Amino acid sequence: MSVKLNASQLEHLKKLSNDSNVISALAIDQRGSIKRMIAEAGNKPANETEIVDFKKAVSSELTKYASAILLDPEYGLPATKVRDPKSGLLLSYEKTGYDATEPGRFPDLIDNQSALRIKNEGGDAVKFLLYYDPDEPDSINDRKYAFVERVGAEAKENGLPLFLELVTYDGKNDKGSAEEFAKVKPHKVIAATKEFSKPQYNVSVLKLEVPVNQKFVEGYTDEGVKPVYTKAEAAGYYKEQSEATDLPFIFLSAGVSNELFLKELQFAKDAGSTFNGVLCGRATWKPGIKPFAVDGEAAGRKWLETEGRANIERLNKVLADTATPWTDKVEEENTVNA
């Protein structure tokens, strides 16, 4: 069963994709974390101008090599104006972070934003991030289901695809170690993939974590680290995740290095995952923060022109060998009787 999108959603999805109908998108919608990274690198507080300027530099230098860019409406709108004309645009709809005043990591929307406004800003998709633990009580998760249903309906009504980004966590062990979470991560990621593939959410593309922590896979661990999964177990989880959805899905880089992310994509392909691209952020541009913050914009741009470009070109080469076109999973909705 393939996902049905209306003609407008399909048109926008094509704008976000390369000639092979694979999504090779660049993510720089981080807000608080970019502010912290610039401040730490420069050893002084970061101001709003620096955040805006870094996003503009990334957009103008790297969208030449990416099929699309994901930005936020708070700091990223100037960067949307300097992207390559052939590069599509996704805009975030959620506020950064989550509500920490109560259990459940509840999301919130940007106050002065809507799917219509995202469309009017030239956006080709609504991106919405949801923190999700499938094992939390219905009193928490039912609120999240309703939230996504509203966002999905709003995006579709405005003719935009919804990219739902799912980040899992363990509500019962929020302060647990990376190794402890690695043991429960496959179950949580696969359950999240299944849930939000249901048609009531009107999700067009799932933006997913890989279903394991690759640093705990046999053969991928650092020296002295005990594996949590054998290669065969990890491959089985990648395959199970892929089979858990009929929707197009893409992988997020989750802050891992460029080198490890490329290995994850190859591992996914070898395991039989039919993923349809990436939305890759820090793995592409994070090391460029330091020259930008310490030596100024020209130095930052030089890094982006050289190392940043090389990171994307390596990624594009791997995607050409590993990703499958989303057109295999999508058909146009018949709206004659709508």
WOGI-V123594 format. One record per pair of residues at least 12 apart in sequence whose C-alpha atoms are under 7 Angstrom apart, sorted by the first residue. I is the first residue (numbers start at 1). GAP is how many residues later the second one is. Records with the same first field share a line. If there is no record, write none. Layout:
I=GAP  GAP
This chain:
1=245
2=244  245  327  328  329
3=243  244  326  327  328
4=326  327  328  329
5=326  327  328
6=326  327
7=325
8=151  152
9=150  151  152
12=112  148
13=148
15=73
16=51  52  71  72  73
17=50  51
18=49
20=305
21=304  305  306
22=254  255  301  302  303  304
23=44  253  254  255
24=42  43  44  253  254  255  292
25=41  42  43  44  253  254  255
26=40  42  43  44  253  254  255
27=42  43  44  252  253  254
28=27  42  43  253
29=41  42  43  63
31=65
35=16
38=251  255
41=248  249  252  253
42=251  252
51=24
52=23  24
55=21  24
56=22  23  26
57=244
58=246
59=20  23  24
60=22  23  24
61=243  244
62=247
63=20  21  24
64=20
65=247
66=21
67=20  21
68=19  20  21
69=18  19  20  21
70=19  20  21
71=19  20  21
72=19  20
73=18  19
88=36
89=34  35  36
90=33  34  35  36  37
91=27  32  34  35  36
92=34  35  36
93=16  17  20  33  34  35
94=13  14  15  16  34  35
95=13  14  15
104=36
105=26
107=23
115=39  40  43
116=42
124=36
125=35  36  37  38
126=29  34  35  36  37
127=35  36  37
128=35  36  37
129=35  36  37
130=35  36  37
131=35  36  37
132=34  35  36  37
133=35  36  37  38  55
134=54  57  58
136=35
148=53
149=51  52
152=49  50  51
153=49
161=43
162=41  42  43
163=40  41  42  43  44
164=39  41  42  43
165=41  42  43
166=41  42
167=42
168=20  21
182=30  31
183=45
185=26  27
186=25  26  51
189=22
190=21  51  54
193=48  51  52
194=50  51
197=48  50
204=43
205=42  43  44
206=41  42  43  44
207=42  43  44  45
208=41  42  43  44
209=42  43
210=41
211=26  27  30
212=22
216=12  13
217=12  13  14  17
218=12  13
235=36
236=35
238=30  33  35
239=32  33  34
242=31  32
246=83
247=82
248=28  78  81
249=26  27
250=25  26  27  28  29
251=26  27  28
252=26  27  28
253=27  28  30
255=27  28
256=27
257=26
258=25  26  53
262=53  56
265=57
266=56
269=53
274=49  50
275=48  49
276=47  48  49  50
277=42  46
284=24  27  28
285=23
288=12  15  16
